[in-house]
Amino acid sequence: FSKIAHFLPLTTEISIKDLAPILLNEIWRLHGLPESIISDRDSQFTAKFWISLMQ
């Protein structure tokens, strides 16, 4: 799945804790678990995201 971008319009800011279920429900259900996720590699985002995802 190269060169595919998904954009989800949100009406409010969300926390990292709320982002993981959105990714599962809206993107991963369509394509399965991604091989990689591109982000700005902010250490706080990365740590909180994976902790939230694994819960």
C-alpha positions in Angstrom: 0.0 0.0 0.0 2.4 2.7 -1.0 1.5 6.3 -1.6 -1.9 6.0 0.0 -2.9 8.7 2.4 -6.0 8.7 4.6 -7.4 11.9 6.1 -10.1 11.9 8.7 -11.9 15.2 9.4 -12.2 15.9 13.1 -14.3 18.6 14.7 -12.2 18.8 17.8 -8.6 18.1 18.9 -8.2 14.6 20.2 -5.8 12.9 22.6 -3.4 10.2 21.7 -5.5 7.8 23.7 -8.5 8.6 21.4 -6.4 8.3 18.2 -5.6 4.6 18.5 -9.3 3.4 18.2 -9.9 5.7 15.3 -7.0 4.2 13.4 -8.2 0.7 14.2 -11.8 1.4 13.2 -11.2 3.7 10.2 -8.0 2.6 8.5 -6.6 -0.7 9.7 -10.0 -2.4 9.1 -9.6 -1.5 5.5 -6.0 -2.5 4.9 -4.8 -4.5 8.0 -1.9 -3.6 10.2 0.5 -1.3 8.4 4.1 -2.2 7.9 5.1 1.3 8.9 3.6 4.6 10.2 5.1 7.9 9.2 5.1 10.6 11.8 7.4 13.4 12.9 8.8 10.9 15.4 8.0 13.1 18.4 9.0 10.9 21.3 6.0 11.8 23.4 3.6 11.0 20.6 5.2 7.8 19.7 5.3 6.5 23.3 1.8 7.5 24.2 0.4 6.2 20.9 1.8 2.7 21.2 0.8 2.5 24.9 -2.7 3.5 24.0 -2.8 1.0 21.1 -1.6 -1.9 23.2 -4.3 -1.4 25.9 
